[in-house]
């Protein structure tokens, strides 16, 4: 034991000489943190209160997950210019008491080589040079892994959706975000954001060989000095301050709103309903929608997620599962209730002729079948299946062209079938 103690003291002396500055005996814990949890990564900004010394000194930082990417780690003070000379993982000998209990055995993170991680417990040692002697709050920013998130909602429709004579009614909507922390590191007093498209992207802000590219990152505004952050639509702030446990999950309510005025329509999309003979038709998707506005008790970005829908049927109370798409501020919230077997659609090409001036003339028919006892509203999204230049010469319903897609809105009477025809002029290529 005596020999171990003497060996540890020697380590401290040698490392102090190598680092060229005093070594702080105690590890520093963050006062608070801001976490931006993505689909496969997490950006962390932690605040540490540090007594700076003039010249070189070593800091030992605790509270950083072992999966943190030290290649992305930044240390800064908003007013003091600090020179960071070295960042490395440090392990501590638990069997040595007092000061020598924390004698570090260092593993320098080299971008061209992979080193074994130190045995637990692990902390980060930073050698920096400061021009002032003062107690300052330092920002430590880095990327890590091991945290995940998901969103979920519950919706209750007021009234019987099957018997709604008009398409206006109200809904109650509640939602939550669940954050999973498998990093092994708790985060106390944390401000939380979640971010990510509905389809996760790989390494969204990592540029080879591992630097945090603040200029390319949609999260850069979180730590800019001047101005308020401009939050992208895919970045969702979670209200309040939260304690995120290590190796646990935290469920946070994000909304609970009653009597939101809502409407319903059915969607016929040519990417889902192929050209075919009449056949049995394809069930159209039922969609509930309402405004993401403060007037409706909302007014903040909502992430995509599954929706458990409670609604009354003709004879019983039943639950179904739907899907809500991302809704940005002031967007329309859309909840896809899935296909409805009572509303069918099919598409057909009526004829195709050769027109003047090297054009083809193609006539299409859209068939909508409503087997319900009430009128319904249908949105039609029609994308002609051609790569050639085209234009609409005639349409049985008013339309709006958005790029290569025609969008129409129509009403189909109860127990009726409606046919909408339109004609395309397709320009032949000049050879």
C-alpha positions in Angstrom: 0.0 0.0 0.0 2.9 2.3 0.9 4.6 1.6 -2.4 1.3 2.2 -4.3 1.0 5.6 -2.6 4.5 6.6 -3.4 4.0 5.5 -7.0 0.9 7.6 -7.3 2.7 10.7 -5.9 5.4 10.2 -8.5 2.7 10.1 -11.2 1.3 13.4 -10.0 4.8 15.0 -10.1 5.7 13.7 -13.5 2.3 14.6 -15.0 2.6 18.1 -13.6 6.0 18.5 -15.2 4.7 17.2 -18.6 1.6 19.4 -18.6 3.6 22.5 -17.6 1.1 23.7 -15.1 -0.7 23.0 -11.8 -3.1 20.0 -11.7 -6.4 20.5 -10.0 -7.0 17.8 -7.4 -10.8 17.8 -7.5 -12.9 16.9 -10.5 -15.4 19.6 -11.6 -19.1 18.8 -12.0 -21.3 20.8 -14.4 -23.8 23.3 -12.9 -26.3 22.8 -15.7 -26.5 21.3 -19.2 -28.3 21.8 -22.5 -28.9 18.6 -24.5 -30.0 18.4 -28.1 -31.0 14.8 -28.6 -31.0 13.6 -32.2 -31.8 10.3 -33.7 -28.3 8.8 -33.5 -26.4 11.4 -31.6 -26.7 14.1 -28.9 -25.1 17.5 -28.7 -24.3 18.6 -25.1 -23.4 22.1 -23.8 -22.4 21.9 -20.1 -21.5 24.9 -17.9 -18.6 24.5 -15.4 -17.6 27.0 -12.8 -13.8 27.2 -12.9 -11.2 29.2 -10.9 -8.9 30.1 -13.7 -5.2 30.8 -13.1 -2.8 32.9 -15.2 -0.8 30.6 -17.4 -1.2 26.9 -17.9 -3.4 24.7 -15.8 -5.0 21.3 -15.9 -8.8 20.9 -15.4 -10.5 17.5 -14.6 -14.1 17.5 -15.8 -16.6 15.0 -14.5 -20.1 14.4 -15.9 -19.1 13.6 -19.4 -20.3 10.3 -20.9 -17.7 7.7 -21.8 -19.1 7.6 -25.4 -18.4 11.4 -25.8 -16.4 12.2 -29.0 -13.4 14.2 -27.7 -12.6 15.1 -31.3 -15.7 17.3 -31.2 -15.2 18.8 -27.7 -14.9 22.6 -27.4 -14.1 24.6 -24.3 -14.7 28.3 -24.3 -15.4 31.4 -22.3 -17.4 34.1 -23.9 -15.1 36.9 -22.7 -11.8 35.3 -22.0 -9.6 33.9 -24.8 -8.5 30.5 -23.7 -5.8 28.4 -25.5 -6.7 24.7 -25.3 -3.5 22.7 -25.7 -4.6 19.1 -24.9 -7.7 17.1 -24.2 -7.6 13.5 -23.0 -9.4 10.8 -21.1 -8.2 10.2 -17.6 -8.7 7.2 -15.3 -8.3 7.3 -11.5 -6.9 4.8 -9.1 -9.6 4.1 -6.6 -7.3 2.4 -4.0 -5.2 5.5 -3.3 -6.5 8.0 -0.7 -6.6 11.8 -0.6 -4.9 13.7 -3.5 -3.2 10.7 -4.9 -6.5 8.9 -5.2 -7.0 11.0 -8.3 -3.6 10.6 -9.9 -4.4 10.3 -13.6 -3.2 7.7 -16.1 -3.8 9.4 -19.4 -4.9 8.2 -22.8 -4.4 10.9 -25.4 -7.1 10.9 -28.1 -5.3 10.9 -31.4 -7.3 11.3 -34.6 -5.0 8.9 -36.5 -5.1 6.1 -34.0 -7.6 4.3 -31.7 -6.6 3.9 -28.1 -8.2 1.7 -25.5 -10.6 3.6 -23.2 -9.5 3.9 -19.6 -11.0 1.8 -16.8 -13.8 3.4 -14.9 -14.2 5.9 -13.4 -13.4 8.1 -16.4 -13.1 11.8 -16.6 -11.7 14.3 -19.1 -8.4 16.1 -18.5 -7.9 19.5 -20.3 -4.7 21.5 -20.4 -5.4 25.1 -21.1 -3.7 28.5 -20.9 -5.5 31.5 -19.5 -4.5 35.2 -19.6 -6.4 36.0 -16.4 -6.9 34.8 -12.8 -10.6 34.8 -12.1 -13.5 32.5 -11.4 -15.3 32.0 -14.7 -18.1 29.9 -16.2 -16.8 27.8 -19.1 -18.9 26.2 -21.8 -18.0 22.7 -22.7 -19.6 21.5 -25.9 -19.3 18.0 -27.4 -21.1 15.2 -29.2 -22.0 11.9 -27.6 -24.2 8.8 -28.2 -26.4 6.6 -26.1 -29.5 8.9 -25.9 -32.7 8.4 -27.9 -36.1 10.0 -28.1 -39.6 9.3 -29.3 -42.9 11.1 -29.3 -46.4 9.8 -28.8 -49.9 11.2 -28.7 -53.4 10.4 -27.5 -56.4 11.9 -29.3 -60.1 11.7 -28.3 -62.7 12.7 -30.9 -65.8 14.3 -29.5 -68.8 12.7 -31.0 -69.2 9.8 -33.4 -66.9 10.2 -36.3 -68.8 7.6 -38.3 -72.0 9.7 -38.1 -70.6 13.2 -38.4 -72.9 14.9 -41.0 -70.5 17.7 -41.7 -66.7 17.4 -41.6 -66.2 19.7 -38.6 -65.9 18.5 -35.1 -63.5 18.9 -32.1 -60.7 16.7 -30.7 -58.8 16.5 -27.4 -55.0 16.0 -27.9 -52.3 15.2 -25.4 -48.7 14.3 -26.2 -45.4 13.4 -24.6 -41.7 13.0 -25.5 -39.8 10.1 -24.0 -36.0 10.4 -23.7 -33.9 7.3 -23.1 -30.5 7.6 -21.6 -28.2 4.6 -22.0 -25.0 6.7 -21.8 -24.3 5.7 -18.1 -24.2 9.4 -17.2 -27.0 11.3 -15.5 -27.7 14.9 -16.5 -29.1 17.2 -13.7 -30.7 20.5 -14.3 -30.9 20.0 -18.1 -32.6 22.0 -20.7 -33.8 19.6 -23.4 -34.3 19.7 -27.1 -35.1 16.9 -29.5 -34.4 17.0 -33.2 -34.6 14.9 -36.3 -36.5 14.2 -39.4 -39.0 11.3 -39.5 -36.3 9.3 -41.2 -33.1 9.5 -39.2 -30.0 10.9 -40.9 -26.6 9.5 -40.2 -23.9 11.8 -38.6 -25.9 15.0 -39.3 -23.3 17.4 -37.9 -20.0 15.4 -37.9 -17.5 16.4 -40.5 -14.5 14.1 -41.1 -12.4 13.5 -39.1 -14.8 14.3 -36.2 -14.9 18.1 -35.8 -18.2 19.7 -34.8 -19.0 21.9 -37.8 -20.9 24.7 -36.1 -21.4 26.5 -39.4 -23.1 23.5 -41.0 -25.1 22.5 -38.0 -28.8 23.5 -37.5 -27.9 23.5 -33.8 -25.2 26.2 -34.0 -27.6 29.0 -32.9 -27.9 27.3 -29.5 -24.5 28.6 -28.5 -24.0 31.8 -30.5 -23.3 34.8 -28.3 -25.5 37.4 -30.2 -29.2 37.2 -30.7 -31.8 34.7 -29.9 -31.6 31.2 -31.4 -33.6 30.7 -34.6 -35.1 27.3 -34.1 -35.4 25.1 -37.2 -38.7 23.3 -37.8 -37.1 20.0 -37.0 -35.8 21.2 -33.6 -38.4 20.8 -30.8 -37.8 22.6 -27.4 -39.0 20.8 -24.3 -40.4 23.2 -21.7 -38.8 23.3 -18.2 -35.7 22.0 -16.5 -35.3 18.2 -16.1 -33.1 15.7 -14.4 -32.3 12.9 -16.8 -31.3 9.7 -14.9 -28.5 7.5 -16.0 -29.5 4.3 -17.8 -33.2 5.2 -17.5 -36.1 6.8 -19.4 -37.9 10.1 -18.8 -41.4 10.8 -20.1 -42.2 14.5 -20.4 -45.7 15.9 -21.3 -45.5 18.4 -24.1 -49.2 19.3 -24.6 -52.7 18.7 -23.3 -55.4 20.6 -25.2 -59.2 20.2 -25.2 -61.7 20.9 -27.9 -59.5 21.7 -30.8 -61.7 22.6 -33.9 -60.8 19.9 -36.5 -61.8 18.8 -39.9 -61.6 15.6 -41.9 -60.9 14.7 -45.4 -59.8 11.7 -47.5 -56.7 11.6 -49.6 -56.4 10.0 -53.1 -52.7 10.0 -54.0 -51.6 8.6 -57.4 -48.5 7.1 -55.8 -50.8 4.9 -53.7 -53.7 4.4 -56.2 -52.2 2.9 -59.4 -53.7 3.1 -62.9 -55.9 0.1 -63.3 -59.3 -1.2 -64.5 -62.2 -0.6 -62.1 -61.7 -3.7 -60.0 -62.6 -3.3 -56.3 -60.8 0.1 -55.9 -58.3 1.1 -53.3 -59.4 2.3 -49.8 -58.5 6.0 -49.3 -56.8 7.3 -46.2 -58.8 9.3 -43.7 -56.9 12.4 -42.4 -57.8 14.6 -39.5 -56.4 18.1 -39.6 -56.3 21.3 -37.6 -54.1 24.4 -37.3 -51.0 24.4 -35.1 -51.9 27.9 -33.7 -52.0 29.6 -30.3 -55.7 30.1 -30.9 -56.1 26.3 -30.8 -54.0 26.0 -27.7 -50.9 24.9 -29.7 -48.5 27.2 -31.5 -45.2 25.3 -31.2 -43.4 22.7 -33.4 -44.7 19.2 -32.9 -42.6 16.1 -33.7 -44.0 13.2 -35.7 -45.2 10.1 -33.8 -47.9 7.5 -33.3 -51.3 8.5 -32.1 -53.6 6.4 -30.0 -57.1 7.5 -31.1 -60.1 7.0 -28.8 -63.4 7.3 -30.6 -67.0 6.1 -30.5 -68.1 3.6 -33.0 -71.7 2.8 -34.0 -72.1 0.3 -31.2 -69.1 0.5 -29.0 -66.1 2.6 -27.8 -63.0 1.6 -29.7 -59.3 2.6 -30.1 -57.2 2.8 -33.3 -53.6 3.7 -34.0 -52.9 6.6 -36.3 -49.8 8.6 -37.3 -49.1 12.3 -36.9 -46.6 14.0 -39.3 -44.2 16.7 -38.3 -46.0 20.0 -37.8 -44.0 23.2 -37.7 -45.1 26.5 -36.1 -48.4 27.7 -37.8 -48.5 24.5 -40.0 -51.5 22.3 -40.3 -51.4 19.3 -38.0 -52.3 16.1 -40.0 -53.2 12.8 -38.4 -53.4 9.9 -40.8 -56.1 7.6 -39.5 -55.3 4.9 -42.1 -57.4 3.5 -45.0 -61.2 3.5 -44.8 -62.8 0.6 -46.5 -66.0 2.6 -47.1 -64.2 5.2 -49.3 -62.6 3.8 -52.5 -60.8 5.2 -55.5 -59.3 4.1 -58.7 -57.7 5.7 -61.7 -57.9 4.8 -65.4 -56.6 6.2 -68.7 -59.6 6.7 -71.0 -57.7 7.1 -74.3 -54.5 8.3 -75.9 -54.3 10.0 -79.3 -51.7 11.8 -81.3 -52.2 15.5 -81.4 -50.9 18.3 -83.6 -47.4 19.8 -83.3 -45.8 16.6 -82.1 -48.0 16.1 -79.0 -49.8 13.3 -77.4 -53.2 13.8 -75.9 -54.1 11.6 -73.0 -57.4 11.6 -71.1 -57.6 10.2 -67.6 -60.5 9.5 -65.2 -60.4 9.5 -61.4 -63.2 7.5 -59.8 -64.3 8.2 -56.2 -66.8 5.8 -54.5 -68.4 7.0 -51.2 -70.2 4.2 -49.4 -70.8 6.3 -46.3 -74.1 7.8 -45.1 -72.8 11.4 -45.3 -71.0 13.6 -47.8 -67.2 13.5 -47.7 -64.4 15.8 -48.7 -61.6 14.4 -50.9 -58.2 15.8 -51.7 -56.7 14.4 -55.0 -52.9 14.5 -55.6 -52.3 13.4 -59.2 -48.8 13.1 -60.6 -48.8 12.2 -64.4 -46.6 9.2 -65.0 -44.4 10.8 -67.7 -41.0 12.4 -67.8 -42.0 14.5 -70.8 -43.2 18.1 -70.7 -46.9 18.2 -70.2 -49.8 20.7 -69.6 -53.5 20.4 -68.7 -55.9 21.3 -71.5 -59.1 20.4 -69.7 -60.2 19.4 -66.2 -63.6 18.5 -64.7 -62.5 20.0 -61.4 -60.5 23.1 -60.5 -56.9 22.3 -59.7 -53.6 23.8 -58.4 -50.3 22.7 -60.0 -47.4 22.2 -57.6 -44.4 21.2 -59.6 -45.3 17.9 -61.3 -48.4 17.3 -59.2 -52.0 18.4 -59.6 -54.0 18.9 -56.5 -57.8 19.0 -56.6 -60.4 19.2 -53.9 -63.9 17.9 -54.3 -67.0 16.7 -52.4 -68.5 13.3 -53.0 -72.2 12.9 -52.0 -73.3 10.1 -49.7 -73.7 6.7 -51.3 -72.5 8.1 -54.7 -69.7 7.7 -57.1 -68.0 10.7 -58.7 -65.8 10.7 -61.8 -63.4 13.5 -62.6 -61.7 13.6 -66.0 -58.8 15.6 -67.1 -56.8 15.9 -70.4 -53.0 16.2 -70.8 -51.1 17.5 -73.7 -47.7 15.8 -73.7 -44.9 17.2 -75.8 -42.9 14.7 -77.8 -39.2 15.0 -77.7 -37.6 16.5 -80.8 -35.1 14.1 -82.4 
